[in-house]
Amino acid sequence: MAKRSTHSSEPAGLPVARKRPAKAIANMAAAKAAAKRRKRDGLTPAEIQAIFFRFHAIDPEPKGELESVNAYTLLVAVALSAQATDVGVNKATRALFQIADTPAKMVALGEEKLISHIKTIGLYRNKAKNVIALSEKLIAEHGGEVPADRDALETLPGVGRKTANVVLNMAFGIPTIAVDTHLFRVANRTGLAPGKTPLAVELGLEKVVPDAYRLHAHHWLILHGRYICKAAKPLCPKCVIKDICRFEQKTA
């Protein structure tokens, strides 16, 4: 009677699959659970402090990139920047602000001449209409001055919460947080202030940003989103907070 072979039926030369040691499997599971818990629980106060400490160390006084000469031209520039780049707005407004840097001068310039200055900006006709209308309202209701009040600013044509927050922060030194697409992305990716709407992110940041960093917080986060934490391909190797960030799909 032929003896049954005790050798494996697997072809020679193929690697033999080895089971992972139970301890290694347990360690991997624990690491994954810790990562999920870390993401769910959000950043700690110490981590948040570290984020802004690092931003401050690199750029102690960050500035917005829109060009302006006073509170009024800042208001106009921010209103024009919706769905447009700061670079594009600056190109259009440099000559404009030389001849119309007050509400009265802008109204005197008129809508058609304003259009000739800003026609390279998206939605320029509607924006020109709003700029003239908000200028008229500033003259009629605020003595030609930009009010340092969010509610009053939001009653102006073409001015929403984000625009109002930028003006309050940059023109009046009020520590508001203006949430644009860059900041919204950074707040959600990092775990700093996750939220489904810009308002939710803004209110979340107001709760966690240390007072010492509140004035410049939105500038740091916007610039970080614009140049490092980009939408399509974030530059994680260059990120100064990559060890704290909760983003799971970090680039190499």
LINKA-V545365 format. One record per backbone hydrogen bond with DSSP energy under -0.5 kcal/mol. CO is the residue of the C=O (numbers start at 1). NH is the residue of the N-H. E is the energy in kcal/mol with one decimal. If there is no record, write none. Layout:
BEGIN
co->CO nh->NH e->E
co->CO nh->NH e->E
END
This chain:
BEGIN
co->11 nh->14 e->-1.2
co->15 nh->17 e->-0.5
co->21 nh->25 e->-2.1
co->22 nh->26 e->-2.3
co->23 nh->27 e->-2.3
co->24 nh->28 e->-2.4
co->25 nh->29 e->-2.3
co->26 nh->30 e->-2.3
co->27 nh->31 e->-2.3
co->28 nh->32 e->-2.5
co->29 nh->33 e->-2.4
co->30 nh->34 e->-2.3
co->31 nh->35 e->-2.2
co->32 nh->36 e->-2.4
co->33 nh->37 e->-2.5
co->34 nh->38 e->-2.6
co->35 nh->39 e->-2.3
co->36 nh->40 e->-2.6
co->37 nh->41 e->-2.7
co->38 nh->42 e->-1.0
co->44 nh->48 e->-2.4
co->45 nh->49 e->-2.4
co->46 nh->50 e->-2.0
co->47 nh->51 e->-2.1
co->48 nh->52 e->-1.9
co->49 nh->53 e->-2.1
co->50 nh->54 e->-2.2
co->51 nh->55 e->-2.1
co->52 nh->56 e->-2.5
co->53 nh->57 e->-2.1
co->54 nh->58 e->-1.6
co->55 nh->59 e->-2.5
co->59 nh->62 e->-0.6
co->70 nh->74 e->-2.1
co->71 nh->75 e->-2.3
co->72 nh->76 e->-2.3
co->73 nh->77 e->-2.6
co->74 nh->78 e->-2.6
co->75 nh->79 e->-2.2
co->76 nh->80 e->-2.2
co->77 nh->81 e->-1.1
co->79 nh->82 e->-0.7
co->81 nh->84 e->-2.0
co->85 nh->89 e->-2.2
co->86 nh->90 e->-2.6
co->87 nh->91 e->-1.9
co->88 nh->92 e->-1.4
co->89 nh->93 e->-2.3
co->90 nh->94 e->-1.5
co->92 nh->96 e->-0.7
co->93 nh->97 e->-3.1
co->94 nh->98 e->-0.6
co->95 nh->98 e->-0.6
co->95 nh->99 e->-0.7
co->96 nh->99 e->-1.3
co->96 nh->100 e->-1.9
co->102 nh->106 e->-2.1
co->103 nh->107 e->-2.4
co->104 nh->108 e->-2.2
co->105 nh->109 e->-1.9
co->106 nh->110 e->-1.8
co->110 nh->114 e->-1.9
co->111 nh->115 e->-2.4
co->112 nh->116 e->-1.5
co->113 nh->117 e->-0.8
co->114 nh->117 e->-1.0
co->114 nh->118 e->-1.6
co->115 nh->119 e->-1.1
co->118 nh->121 e->-2.2
co->121 nh->124 e->-1.0
co->123 nh->127 e->-2.2
co->124 nh->128 e->-2.5
co->125 nh->129 e->-2.0
co->126 nh->130 e->-2.1
co->127 nh->131 e->-2.6
co->128 nh->132 e->-2.2
co->129 nh->133 e->-2.2
co->130 nh->134 e->-3.2
co->131 nh->135 e->-1.9
co->132 nh->136 e->-2.2
co->133 nh->137 e->-2.0
co->134 nh->138 e->-2.3
co->135 nh->139 e->-1.9
co->136 nh->140 e->-2.5
co->137 nh->141 e->-2.8
co->138 nh->142 e->-1.7
co->138 nh->144 e->-2.7
co->138 nh->145 e->-0.5
co->139 nh->143 e->-0.6
co->142 nh->145 e->-1.7
co->145 nh->147 e->-0.6
co->147 nh->149 e->-1.0
co->149 nh->153 e->-2.4
co->150 nh->154 e->-2.5
co->151 nh->155 e->-0.5
co->152 nh->155 e->-0.9
co->153 nh->156 e->-1.7
co->156 nh->159 e->-1.9
co->158 nh->160 e->-0.6
co->160 nh->164 e->-2.5
co->161 nh->165 e->-2.6
co->162 nh->166 e->-2.2
co->163 nh->167 e->-2.3
co->164 nh->168 e->-2.6
co->165 nh->169 e->-2.2
co->166 nh->170 e->-3.0
co->167 nh->171 e->-2.4
co->167 nh->172 e->-0.8
co->168 nh->172 e->-0.8
co->168 nh->174 e->-2.3
co->169 nh->173 e->-1.0
co->174 nh->176 e->-2.9
co->176 nh->178 e->-0.5
co->177 nh->179 e->-0.6
co->178 nh->180 e->-0.8
co->180 nh->184 e->-2.6
co->181 nh->185 e->-1.9
co->182 nh->186 e->-2.3
co->183 nh->187 e->-2.8
co->184 nh->188 e->-1.6
co->185 nh->189 e->-2.9
co->186 nh->190 e->-2.4
co->187 nh->191 e->-0.8
co->187 nh->193 e->-1.8
co->190 nh->246 e->-1.2
co->191 nh->43 e->-0.9
co->197 nh->201 e->-2.1
co->198 nh->202 e->-2.7
co->199 nh->203 e->-2.7
co->200 nh->204 e->-2.0
co->201 nh->205 e->-2.6
co->202 nh->206 e->-2.2
co->203 nh->207 e->-1.0
co->204 nh->208 e->-1.1
co->205 nh->209 e->-2.9
co->210 nh->213 e->-1.9
co->210 nh->214 e->-0.6
co->211 nh->214 e->-1.1
co->213 nh->217 e->-0.9
co->214 nh->217 e->-0.5
co->214 nh->218 e->-0.5
co->216 nh->220 e->-2.3
co->217 nh->221 e->-2.2
co->218 nh->222 e->-2.4
co->219 nh->223 e->-2.6
co->220 nh->224 e->-2.2
co->221 nh->225 e->-2.1
co->222 nh->226 e->-2.3
co->223 nh->227 e->-2.3
co->224 nh->228 e->-2.1
co->224 nh->229 e->-3.1
co->228 nh->230 e->-1.9
co->228 nh->235 e->-3.3
co->234 nh->236 e->-1.5
co->235 nh->238 e->-1.4
co->236 nh->239 e->-1.6
co->239 nh->242 e->-0.8
co->241 nh->244 e->-1.5
co->241 nh->245 e->-2.6
co->248 nh->250 e->-1.0
END
